[in-house]
């Protein structure tokens, strides 16, 4: 059995995955799926958020050990969660079987105005000055999702407001998370775990070139959804799940020794 760990992004919690864990379970029926919250979010909203991505890694590791979820873990991570996954795979390579990185960005492969599109600065500044939970969640929905009709989006916004009211993310914790993301720098060398990079052509929050640059630099497999927004598992969850399943099948096929051409005993390399 494989153990998949799903890591969310800035100011989001496990319930923001919506239907995606079930969609992933459909294509990976033998996998266990765990959706931990980062400190300061969801069930851990009363904690101080970490001020570094490395601290987030240690928190998640302790959480999984406490739950009794054995390593190695397969990480599927969105945005800030992708930074956590990369740091985790670099610090503890023996714990990570593989990583799927979704719409993430990090120095030195992306510039600041690409990691947070400059066109959004006025809206974000206005929110910081005006505040309000509903204004916050409306802006996040507008910047992260491009799918659904008005009725579906209104229903989604209502659920998100309920999450925030039950487990509020404080402004201080939001700033800690932003600070952690802004100063994170990718490790000097590519993590050894197999990597799949997924990105959205319709991402209005992070420039899709951030994912392309990372995939090119690390020679990782890369798939692009043409229309989905930043929250790719929300907008196109079935596509994400099937793309992951296809990637795993391709890896298994390439690793399977042939009777006519047995795999070499040394010198093999993951692609």
N, C-alpha and C positions, 0 to 999 in steps of 0.2 A: 504493500500500500504506500502511495506517495502522500506526503503531507504538505498541502498548499497553504500558504499564509498570505492573506490579502492585506495590503497596507494602503491606507488612504492618505489624502493630502491635507493641505492647510485648512484648519478649522472644520474638518469633516470627521465623521465618526462612522462606525460600522454599519449603521442603518442607512447611510447614504449609498451603500452598494446596491440597494434596491433588490431587483430580481437577479442580479448578476451571479451571486453565489450558487443559486439554483441552476442557472444556465450553464455554469462551469461544471457543476456536478453531473449534469445530463451527459456531457461529452467525456467526462472523466469519472465514470461510475465507481471506480476502485479507489478514488482519492478521498482523503479527509480534508475539509476546508475550515480554516480558522480565520476569524476576522477581528484581530485585536484593535483596540483604540490606542492612539498615541497619548502620552500624558498631556492633560489639559483639554482633551476632547472626550465626548461621549461619557462612558461610565467613569472615566478618570478626569472629568471636567474640574473637579475640586483640587486637583494637583496643579502645581506649577508646571507649565510646559518647559521642556528642555531648552537650553540655550545653545545647544550644538546637536548636529545630526548624530555624532558619536554617542551622546547621552541617550538619544532615542533608540539607538541600536541596543544598548545595554538594558533599557527598560523593556523592550520587546522580547529580548532573550530571556529575561527573568520571568516575564509573563508566560511565555510558552513553557518554560521549565515548571512553573507553578501549576499550569494546566495539565502537565504530564504529556505534552505533545513531543514525541521524540524526533530528534534530528536524524538524517538531514532534511532540511526544509526547502521547498520550492517557493520562491517569492514572486508574487504578482503585485506590482506596486505602481501607483498613480501619482504623478507630479512630485510633491515633497516626499511621498512614500518611495519614489524611485531613488531619491538620494539616500534614503535610509537603506534601501536594498543594496545599492552599490557599496556603501560604507561597510555594511554587514558582510557582504561577500568578500570584500578586501581584507577585513580584519579577521574573519573566521571562515576561511575557505572550506574547511572540512565540514562545516555545518550547512552549507548551501549547495543544493543539488543543481539549481538553475534559477535564472531570474528573467521575468518578463517586465520590461520597463515601459510604462505608458505615459506619453506626453510629459516626459521629465526634461529637465535642463540643468546644466551645471557648468561652472567654470572648470577649465579654460576653454571649453568647446562652444560656449555661447556668450554673447555680450548681454549686458544688463537690460538694454532696451528690447532684446529678443526674448529674454527669460520672462519678462513682464512687458507685454506690448505697450509701447509709449502712448498709443491712442487711448489707453484706459486710464492714464494718469489723472485727467480731470475728474472722471467719475469716482475714482478711488479717493481723491482728495476731498471731493464734495461729501462723500460718505463719512470720512474721518471727521469733518467739521460738523456735519448735521447729525450723524449717528442714527440709531433706531434699528431694532432687530428686523423689522419688515423691509426697510430700505436695504439693509445688508443682504438679506436672503434674496431679494429681488435682483440685486446687482449680481450676486454670485450665479444665480440661475441664468441671467442674461449673458454672462461672460463664459459660462461653462457648458451650456447645452444649446443645441440648435434644432432639436427634434420635438415632435409632438404638436398637437393643435392647442388652441387657447384653453380648452377645457382640461386637457391633460396637464398642461403646464400650471394651471391654477391649482389643480389637485396636488401636484408635486410641491408647489410652493407652500400649500397648507401643511403638508406633512413636514417639510423642512422647518417651518415655523414652530411646529409642535416639538420637534427634536430640540431646537434651540432653546425653547422655553423650559423643557424638562431638564436638559443638560447644557446650560448656557456656557459658551466659550467667552471668557472675559476678554476685554480689550487688551489687558496686560499679557494674557496668554497668546492672543493673536499676534501681538508684537514680538513676543519671544519666538514664536514659530517663524514669523517673517525674517527675523534676525538670523535664525539658524539656517534658513534656506538661502538667504542672500549671501552669507559668507562661506557657504559650503563649497569646497573645491574637490573635484574628482581626484582619486589617487593617481599617482604617476604612471602606474601600469594597469592594464585591463584586468578586471577580476577573472579568475581562472574558470569560473562556472560558465556553462553555456548561456548565452544571452539572446533574447529576442526583444527587439525594440518595436513598439507599436505607436503610431502617431495618427493625428486627425488632420485632414486637409482643411477642415473648417474651424480649427482651433482659433478662437478669438482672444484667448488669454495669453498663451505662449506661442511664439512663432514656431511653426512646424520644422523649420530649419534646425532648431535645437536638437530634435531627435535625429534628423538626418546627419548632422555633424557628428553626433555621438556614435551612431551606428557606423559611419565611415571610419572614424578614428579607431574604433575597436573591432572593426571587421565583423560586426554582429549582423544577424539576420534582421531585416527591417520590412514591415508591412504597413501600408498607409490606407486608412479609410478615407474615401474622397470627400465626404460631406459632414461627418460627425464633428461635434464640438470637443472642447477640452476634456469633458467627462465622457470619455469614449465608452466605458462600460455601461453608462447610463443611456447614451444615445444609440449604441450599437452593440449591446451585450452579447447577442448571439454570434455576431461576427467575431468579436474578441475571443469568445470561448472556442469557436470552431477553428480560428487561426492558431490558437495555442495547441489544440488537439492535433492539427495537421503538422505543426512544427515538431511535436513530440513523436508522431508517427514517422516523420522523415528522419529524425535522429535515430530512432530505433532501427529503421531500415538500413541506414548507413552503418550502424554498429553491428548488425547481424552478420556473423561469418557465413560465407558461402562454402558449400561442399567442394565446389570446383576451385574456388579462390579463397582459401581461409585467410582470416585477418592476420596481419603481421603481429608478432608478439611484442614488438617494441616500435617506438617512433610514431605511433598514431597520435593524431591531434584532433581536438574538437573543432568544428567549423562554426 
